[in-house]
Amino acid sequence: MVRDDAACDLAVIELDAPGAGDRLRGLVERGVPVLAFGSHMDAEQLRAARDAGAAAVPNSQVETRLRELLGGLSS
């Protein structure tokens, strides 16, 4: 885990975190894959993250999707 966005190969962002939207868009613009997660009750927030270029899933699916993304990075 790194806190420096410039040093990451994959970002995992909680959509409720302060500044999450700006951070997500900045990472996607640089070509960094982003896994965004949030409440299944906030479909609009998840949709906006997908529209911005992130893989966005409800909290219940974050672990499964992260495993899939990590598997793709190692091949």
C-alpha positions as a Markdown table, in Angstrom:
| # | Residue | x | y | z |
|---|---|---|---|---|
| 1 | Met | 0.0 | 0.0 | 0.0 |
| 2 | Val | 1.2 | 3.5 | -0.9 |
| 3 | Arg | -0.2 | 6.8 | 0.0 |
| 4 | Asp | 1.5 | 8.5 | -3.0 |
| 5 | Asp | -0.8 | 8.4 | -6.0 |
| 6 | Ala | 2.1 | 8.8 | -8.3 |
| 7 | Ala | 3.6 | 5.5 | -7.1 |
| 8 | Cys | 0.6 | 3.2 | -7.4 |
| 9 | Asp | -0.3 | 0.6 | -10.1 |
| 10 | Leu | -3.9 | 0.1 | -8.9 |
| 11 | Ala | -5.9 | 2.4 | -6.6 |
| 12 | Val | -8.7 | 1.4 | -4.3 |
| 13 | Ile | -10.9 | 4.3 | -3.3 |
| 14 | Glu | -13.8 | 4.5 | -0.9 |
| 15 | Leu | -16.4 | 6.7 | -2.6 |
| 16 | Asp | -17.5 | 8.3 | 0.7 |
| 17 | Ala | -14.0 | 9.5 | 1.5 |
| 18 | Pro | -13.4 | 13.2 | 1.3 |
| 19 | Gly | -12.0 | 14.2 | -2.2 |
| 20 | Ala | -12.7 | 10.7 | -3.6 |
| 21 | Gly | -14.2 | 11.9 | -6.8 |
| 22 | Asp | -11.3 | 14.3 | -7.7 |
| 23 | Arg | -8.7 | 11.7 | -6.7 |
| 24 | Leu | -10.5 | 9.0 | -8.8 |
| 25 | Arg | -10.7 | 11.2 | -11.9 |
| 26 | Gly | -7.0 | 12.2 | -11.5 |
| 27 | Leu | -5.9 | 8.6 | -11.3 |
| 28 | Val | -8.0 | 7.5 | -14.3 |
| 29 | Glu | -6.7 | 10.4 | -16.4 |
| 30 | Arg | -3.1 | 9.1 | -15.7 |
| 31 | Gly | -4.1 | 5.6 | -16.7 |
| 32 | Val | -4.1 | 4.1 | -13.3 |
| 33 | Pro | -6.8 | 1.4 | -12.8 |
| 34 | Val | -9.2 | 2.4 | -10.1 |
| 35 | Leu | -11.5 | 0.2 | -8.0 |
| 36 | Ala | -14.0 | 2.3 | -6.3 |
| 37 | Phe | -16.5 | 1.0 | -3.7 |
| 38 | Gly | -19.4 | 2.3 | -1.8 |
| 39 | Ser | -22.9 | 1.6 | -0.5 |
| 40 | His | -25.2 | -0.4 | -2.8 |
| 41 | Met | -27.9 | 2.1 | -1.7 |
| 42 | Asp | -26.1 | 4.9 | -3.6 |
| 43 | Ala | -26.4 | 3.7 | -7.1 |
| 44 | Glu | -25.9 | 7.2 | -8.5 |
| 45 | Gln | -22.5 | 7.4 | -6.8 |
| 46 | Leu | -21.4 | 4.0 | -8.1 |
| 47 | Arg | -22.6 | 5.0 | -11.6 |
| 48 | Ala | -20.8 | 8.3 | -11.6 |
| 49 | Ala | -17.6 | 6.4 | -10.6 |
| 50 | Arg | -18.1 | 4.0 | -13.5 |
| 51 | Asp | -18.8 | 6.9 | -15.9 |
| 52 | Ala | -15.5 | 8.5 | -14.7 |
| 53 | Gly | -13.6 | 5.3 | -15.7 |
| 54 | Ala | -13.4 | 3.3 | -12.5 |
| 55 | Ala | -14.5 | -0.2 | -11.8 |
| 56 | Ala | -17.1 | 0.6 | -9.2 |
| 57 | Val | -18.7 | -2.0 | -7.0 |
| 58 | Pro | -20.9 | -2.1 | -3.8 |
| 59 | Asn | -19.0 | -2.8 | -0.6 |
| 60 | Ser | -20.1 | -6.4 | -0.6 |
| 61 | Gln | -18.2 | -7.1 | -3.9 |
| 62 | Val | -15.0 | -5.2 | -3.3 |
| 63 | Glu | -12.9 | -8.2 | -2.2 |
| 64 | Thr | -14.0 | -10.3 | -5.1 |
| 65 | Arg | -13.4 | -7.6 | -7.7 |
| 66 | Leu | -10.0 | -6.7 | -6.1 |
| 67 | Arg | -8.9 | -10.3 | -6.4 |
| 68 | Glu | -9.9 | -10.3 | -10.1 |
| 69 | Leu | -8.0 | -7.1 | -10.7 |
| 70 | Leu | -4.9 | -8.3 | -8.9 |
| 71 | Gly | -4.9 | -11.5 | -10.8 |
| 72 | Gly | -5.0 | -9.6 | -14.1 |
| 73 | Leu | -2.0 | -7.5 | -13.0 |
| 74 | Ser | 0.2 | -10.5 | -12.3 |
| 75 | Ser | -0.3 | -12.2 | -15.7 |
